[in-house]
Amino acid sequence: MYDYLLSLLHDLDGVQQNPKYHPEGDALFHSLQAFEIARIHSPDPILWVSALVHDVGKAVESRGHEYIGAEMLKGVLSDDVVWLVQHHLDLMTAPRRTRHRFAHDPRLPLLRQLRRFDVLGRDPNALTMSAEQALHLLKPYHSLIAA
């Protein structure tokens, strides 16, 4: 499964994003930034994994990448990570409706944090680790990887 996740991340290398929203450049650089920010600001490895893989669908198509990515990760990552990937844009596109819809869902605070990490991961001058290093740091949290 680690090889599969690594291939999904490598597929983001060179995937350009709208510079208006992503001045940092390609989707891999952005995802690695979001991962490092999540590790710094949260003790929860669910957020670390979610931040790392939240944009894997962009390697296929930018529009709807959240749904594409969730489908790519089903059966590979935990249901909570897949849910966070699928909904990571909801607080941007429909914040009020999202807060209402998921008001009693215990994952809503995680979704808020993931949204914050996504926004913060946009520094063109950031230093990041490699995708291999990021996945290596996640090995102790193998319970987040589906069997």
C-alpha positions in Angstrom: 0.0 0.0 0.0 2.9 2.4 0.7 4.1 1.9 -2.9 0.6 2.8 -4.1 0.4 5.9 -2.0 3.9 6.9 -3.1 2.9 6.5 -6.7 -0.2 8.7 -6.1 2.0 11.4 -4.6 4.6 11.2 -7.4 1.8 11.6 -9.9 1.3 15.1 -8.4 4.8 16.2 -9.3 4.6 18.8 -12.0 0.8 19.1 -11.8 0.4 22.9 -12.0 -2.3 24.7 -10.1 -4.0 28.0 -10.5 -1.3 30.5 -9.4 -4.0 32.8 -8.0 -4.8 30.3 -5.3 -1.5 28.3 -5.4 1.5 30.5 -5.9 3.7 27.7 -4.5 3.6 25.8 -7.7 2.8 22.1 -8.2 0.4 19.9 -6.3 3.1 17.7 -4.8 5.0 20.7 -3.3 1.7 22.0 -1.9 0.7 18.6 -0.4 4.1 18.2 1.2 3.8 21.6 2.7 0.3 20.9 4.0 1.6 17.7 5.6 4.4 19.4 7.4 2.1 22.1 8.7 -0.3 19.5 9.9 2.5 17.7 11.8 3.6 21.0 13.4 0.1 22.1 14.4 -1.7 18.9 15.2 -0.9 15.8 17.2 -3.4 13.8 15.2 -1.9 11.5 12.5 -5.3 11.4 10.8 -4.8 15.0 9.9 -1.2 14.4 8.8 -2.3 11.6 6.4 -5.2 13.7 5.1 -3.1 16.7 4.5 -0.6 14.7 2.6 -3.1 13.0 0.3 -5.9 15.6 0.1 -5.1 16.6 -3.5 -4.2 13.2 -5.1 -7.2 13.5 -7.4 -5.6 16.5 -9.1 -3.3 14.1 -11.0 -6.4 13.0 -12.8 -8.5 16.2 -13.0 -8.6 19.4 -11.0 -12.4 19.9 -11.1 -13.9 17.4 -8.7 -10.5 16.3 -7.5 -11.8 15.8 -4.0 -14.2 13.1 -5.1 -11.7 11.5 -7.5 -9.1 11.4 -4.7 -11.5 9.9 -2.2 -12.3 7.1 -4.7 -8.6 6.5 -5.3 -8.1 6.1 -1.5 -11.1 4.0 -0.6 -9.9 0.6 0.7 -6.4 2.0 1.1 -6.8 4.5 3.9 -9.1 4.7 6.8 -12.7 5.8 6.3 -12.0 9.0 8.2 -9.1 10.0 6.0 -11.2 9.3 2.9 -14.1 11.4 4.2 -11.7 14.3 5.0 -10.3 14.1 1.4 -13.8 14.0 -0.1 -15.0 17.0 1.9 -11.8 19.1 2.1 -13.2 21.9 -0.1 -16.7 22.0 1.5 -15.8 24.7 4.0 -14.5 26.9 1.2 -17.3 26.4 -1.3 -20.3 26.2 1.1 -19.1 27.0 4.6 -22.5 27.7 6.2 -24.1 24.6 4.7 -21.1 22.4 5.6 -21.2 23.6 9.2 -24.9 22.9 9.4 -24.8 19.5 7.5 -21.9 18.2 9.7 -22.8 20.0 13.0 -23.0 16.7 14.9 -20.3 14.9 13.0 -17.2 14.4 15.2 -15.0 14.9 12.1 -16.1 18.5 11.5 -13.3 19.9 13.8 -10.8 17.8 11.8 -12.2 19.2 8.5 -11.8 22.7 9.8 -8.1 22.0 10.7 -7.5 20.3 7.3 -8.9 23.4 5.6 -6.5 25.6 7.5 -3.5 23.4 6.7 -4.6 23.4 3.0 -4.6 27.2 3.0 -1.3 27.6 4.8 0.5 25.2 2.5 1.0 27.8 -0.2 4.5 29.2 0.4 6.6 29.3 -2.8 9.8 29.4 -0.6 9.0 26.6 1.8 11.3 23.7 2.4 9.7 20.3 2.4 10.7 16.7 2.8 10.3 14.2 0.0 7.2 12.1 -0.4 9.3 9.1 0.6 10.3 10.8 3.8 6.7 11.8 4.6 5.4 8.2 4.1 8.2 6.9 6.2 7.1 9.2 9.1 3.6 7.7 8.8 4.7 4.1 9.1 4.0 3.9 12.8 0.4 4.9 12.1 -0.3 1.8 9.9 -3.7 1.5 11.5 -4.7 4.5 9.2 -3.8 2.3 6.3 -6.6 -0.2 5.4 -5.7 -3.8 5.5 
